Amino acid sequence: MQKIISAIVADIGKVLLGKEHQVKLALACLLARGHLLIEDLPGMGKTTLAHALAQVLGLSYKRVQFTSDMLPADILGVSIFERESGQFRFHEGPVFSQLLLADEINRSSPKTQSALLEAMEERQVSIDGETRPLPEPFFVIATQNPLQQSGTFVLPESQLDRFLMRISLGYPTREAERALFQGVDPRAQLAQLKPRINSEGLKKLQSLVGQVKASDSLLDYLERLVQHSRHSPECAVGLSPRGALALLHAARAWALIHNRGHLLPEDLQAVLPAVAGHRLQTDGGDGAQLVERMMHQVDIIAA
Amino acid sequence: MIQGSANPHGHSQLQTLLPRESLLWIFAAQLAVLLPHFAHLPLWLLGAWTVAVYWRLEVYRGRREIPGRLVKLLAVSLAVLGLVLTYRRWFALEPMVALLAVSFTLKNIELVSRRDALLSLMLAYFLAATLFVFEQTIPYALYGMLCVVLITAALAAQQGKGSARPGRALGLSAKLLAQAVPVMLLLFVVMPRLGPLWAVPQNSAKASTGISDSMSPGDFSELSKSDKPALRISFDGPLPPPEQRYWRGLVYTHFDGRRWSEPDLEQYYASWRRGRGRSQGVSGAAESEQTLPAVGPRYRYQVIQEASHSPWLFSLARPHSETEGVSATGDDTLVYRMPVASRLAYDVRSWPRESLARDEPLSAAEERRHLQLPGSGNPEARAWAQARLAEGMGAEQISTALLDLYHRNFTYTLRPPALGRDSVDEFLFSTRQGFCEHFASSYVFTMRAAGVPARVVAGYQGGEWVEQQEYLLVRQYDAHAWAEIWLPGRGWVRVDPTAAVAPERIRDGLQTAAAEEFMQDALLPLHKIALVTRLRLQWDMINYRWYQTVVSFDRERQEGLLTRLLGEVSPLRLALLLGLPVLLALAALLLWLHLSSRGPALPTVSRLYLRFCRRMARAGFARNPGEAPGDYARRIEREVPRLGPMARQITLAYERAAYGDSGSSAAAERQLRRLLRGFWPRRRARPTSVQSV
């Protein structure tokens, strides 16, 4: 099992150079059955990461480019009357795929955003009074441009909360970029990627995440982190119970990726910025810095 | 109050609007504070307060505006005018309290900002304190506490955000005040009792209760209708027998045919107030600077006197008191330096008269004073006295004859028939029914007519024991008048003509002597119910103890208590007494905070790992709080390779014990223990960079 995971990480690493940590985070997010929000400038490899993940994991992959005139039906699908059969037939939208890349989600109107986010949460779609389950596994990678860019609709906090993690890829290292200049086209690389695992295997991996053991000492640390976020004067809003659970679950997936049957404080710390960064609200400041400080201030061993 | 209106729209916290819902709290606190004051404040003030509150409530409900400057000016002028018209004397206590109440009342119509509310409530505290200038009894003390709770609750209500809810405000207030109680008790004991910097004259126009400065027929029977306490006397040592309990207060020497009085009293007071008369007795008392007799006093006692609004004090014969402000008069009585306007306690020692028997005769002036009679009137009494003289009787024999006359033919009654112009004659020879003043008056008149110096003494006689002879309770109905005659060689001798008629009056008190008539006019004849009487005595005792322990805790008692507590009152010991409880309380608080903030105890493995961290810290490698054990071990490995392997092993053992499977954690813990036993990292000798240079 471990071999498969390292192979997956290595395969994606071939396409997305020097971004091992982010790749692992994305994988952990997927294994923890969460959805991923990538926030970065255009051209940083967001789409490449999503595509590579789909390829390597053997998932059916669809990509939707969000625009401001998009309607919910454009994502969910629509019932169309067919003259031959004299019946309505439901045409599935792009949401009916295993891995959906929702590109630039903050370009569409809130109505459309919330249609997608609802589907993410419920893992099913209700159209015309009929509930249709989404395929298993179902994984959404949404990308969004930094908010100061024009023509964007800010995702409200309640909807940000639907994403297990929010990461940003950042510029590649100098070596990685040089390799990029010298190497072949990533598109070509992408096409060569073979699936390392099938849906069944992925589901099994996902079920393993829940078995990673969290000891009392670790839960104490988690509790201290959560309490700190709630009582610190810096935080306007602390971590919700759902946020705390998300943190625990993501850390378990991270431990599994690192071939451990139990959680270490490092696991919590590794996923903390990605999981808590978009959930903590500050008075104007950046959640990421806050998480950084929180990590330094909260004692791991004792209060 | 002008000041508050000058800038109602500032932006500081104090200037913000007061929480709407706290308004009712303020009014409740104000009403509670003002209520007892209305007993002596003019009634129009209550009206003014009601109007102000009504107006403010209308503003609260949005029906009216906060009054403008003109209205406020009008209100102030009206209030000041009212005060001026009500009080003639300005610098007295009551006008001052009234002024306070007025300012308090008027503040209501501009109660806008939080600052106004605070001002009003602080004033309320002050006004609540002034209550004790008038009354210091237990009910008032309890009421004062209630006021403080209410005012504090009103203050708590000012915080906003639902703090005005009754439960929350009262709860917070009660909590705060409960916390303040120890401090209050401590300060009560150690706070220096400063004398008043300036005395505000109390309203002396108040009718004096008890014995007045003159006696005419009917005065004492009025007093006999009152069962209010007059004196409470506790003894230190022997107790006088009942027939000796004559509490002398006043001596009357002047008789105008109807009224007995002491004409020199006013004059005496005038000189006293000017500060010269301290040692001067009533006029003619040349020997007022008496030396105390060598024999020890017979009785030592403390008298607690209720407010009488007159200056004379009450004691047994031949008194001496060292209480401040008390001095002796030439007439063998004690006076206070001013009218007793509130309860007063004084310690007295009394000597038996026999031990002071003086041989020297009365001075001429004294003799004239004590033989004074009106020029005419009461011819029969005079004739009777002359007849006795003609028979060749001496002073004592005449006295005996007169007393015999009383004993045979006279009746003791609380409702004597009215007397006409020649009151002594009518009493002696026709009505023959009377109360103590009739007997004393006629006795002294007749003795004087017979040429024996005599005087009327007014005071109290008897008293009722409370709670196993803890103290003697003397009530107004124990007021009594008797006589004293001068006998050469023996000095002044007490003669109580009432005793000749109604000995039970002296022995058992008025209630027995005048069973039928006693307190007949009382609205409810409560004194006839034994239970009520007992309860009233109990209540009196509680009041007595309250006064003894709380109200009369003055500088002397404070020093006494501190001396008993500390051995010797030195600044160091006082500081210890003050500081030690505070320190202890703070230490307890600190301990409590520490214990309560520590949370659940750490598991053993964590404690072991922290030991490792401490040892590393001593060696110069402290762990950052947020540094995971693995990261820490890697850092050690990187920076001090010689400690690296050991640190890694310890960390691995810890990780397995603390975070790993529960199956192997016990073994890992043992391993961690073992590893730690041999791990004593030495301090880094020197930074490597220096060595390489």
Interface residues (C-beta under 8 A of the other chain):
Chain A: K213 S215 D216 S217 L218 G261 H262 L263 L264 P265 E266 Q269 M294 M295 H296 Q297 V298 D299 I300 I301 A302 A303
Chain B: R598 G599 L602 P603 V605 S606 Y609 L610 C613 N624 P625 G626 E627 A628 P629 G630 D631 E655 A658 Y659 G660 D661 S662 S665
